[in-house]
Amino acid sequence: MDAVLQALADPSRRTVLAILRDHEATAGELADALPIARPGVSRHLRVLREAGLVDVRQESQRRIYALRPEALVPVDDWLEDYRALWQNRLDALHTEIARGKKARK
């Protein structure tokens, strides 16, 4: 999970994942979407591959990248306790707002 979190820490890598969430893309397409040089994009793609967040396949001269959403499952599991904490707080806030509205009537 640490490798995934470290990969997610960079905004350029998050942009790549956002693109790949919608569709597979070539390295060139991903490079065109980022304001950095192609060697930098290649380094970001390597980090994402090593973290297990993307797969790559070769088609002729092109490398096609695809998102591996299952790599995010451990992060989602870890966040579940925090999600529950916030949900409880939001439920309590909703209750207090409803009480305030009743008191004003």
C-alpha positions in Angstrom: 0.0 0.0 0.0 2.9 2.4 0.7 4.0 2.2 -3.0 0.5 3.0 -4.1 0.2 6.0 -1.7 3.6 7.3 -2.8 2.5 7.0 -6.5 -0.7 8.9 -5.7 1.2 11.7 -4.0 2.2 13.2 -7.3 -0.4 15.4 -9.2 0.9 14.3 -12.6 0.5 10.7 -11.7 -3.0 11.4 -10.5 -3.8 13.1 -13.8 -2.5 10.0 -15.7 -4.8 7.8 -13.5 -7.8 10.1 -14.2 -7.2 9.7 -17.9 -6.8 6.0 -17.7 -10.0 5.8 -15.5 -11.9 6.8 -18.6 -10.0 4.9 -21.3 -6.8 3.2 -22.2 -4.1 5.5 -23.7 -0.8 5.4 -25.4 2.3 6.8 -23.7 2.2 9.6 -26.4 -1.4 10.5 -25.6 -0.6 10.6 -21.9 2.5 12.8 -22.6 0.3 15.2 -24.6 -2.0 15.6 -21.6 0.8 16.6 -19.2 2.9 19.8 -19.1 6.1 17.9 -18.7 8.7 16.4 -21.1 8.3 12.8 -22.4 11.1 11.4 -20.3 9.3 12.7 -17.2 6.1 11.1 -18.3 8.0 7.8 -18.8 9.3 8.0 -15.2 5.8 8.6 -13.9 4.5 5.7 -15.9 7.2 3.5 -14.5 6.3 4.5 -10.9 2.7 3.7 -11.6 3.6 0.3 -13.1 5.8 -0.6 -10.2 3.0 0.3 -7.8 0.7 -2.0 -9.7 -1.7 0.9 -10.7 -1.3 0.5 -14.4 -0.7 -2.3 -16.9 1.1 -1.9 -20.2 0.9 -3.9 -23.4 2.7 -3.6 -26.6 0.8 -3.1 -29.9 3.3 -2.8 -32.7 5.3 0.2 -31.9 2.9 1.6 -29.3 2.6 1.0 -25.6 -0.9 1.0 -24.4 -1.5 1.8 -20.7 -4.6 0.7 -18.7 -5.7 1.4 -15.2 -5.6 -1.5 -12.6 -8.3 -0.3 -10.1 -7.8 -3.4 -8.0 -4.5 -1.9 -6.8 -6.6 0.7 -5.0 -8.5 -1.8 -2.9 -6.0 -1.8 0.0 -6.2 2.0 0.1 -10.0 1.9 0.1 -10.0 -0.7 2.8 -7.7 1.5 4.9 -9.9 4.5 4.4 -13.0 2.7 5.4 -12.6 3.5 9.1 -12.1 7.2 8.3 -15.1 7.1 6.0 -17.3 5.7 8.8 -16.0 8.4 11.2 -17.0 11.2 8.8 -20.3 9.6 8.0 -21.1 9.5 11.7 -20.2 13.2 12.1 -22.2 14.2 9.0 -25.2 12.2 10.3 -24.9 14.1 13.7 -24.6 17.4 11.8 -27.8 16.6 9.8 -29.6 15.8 13.1 -28.6 19.1 14.7 -29.7 21.0 11.6 -33.0 19.3 11.6 -33.4 20.1 15.3 -32.6 23.7 14.7 -35.2 23.9 11.9 -37.9 22.4 14.2 -37.0 24.8 17.0 -37.5 27.8 14.7 -41.0 26.8 13.7 
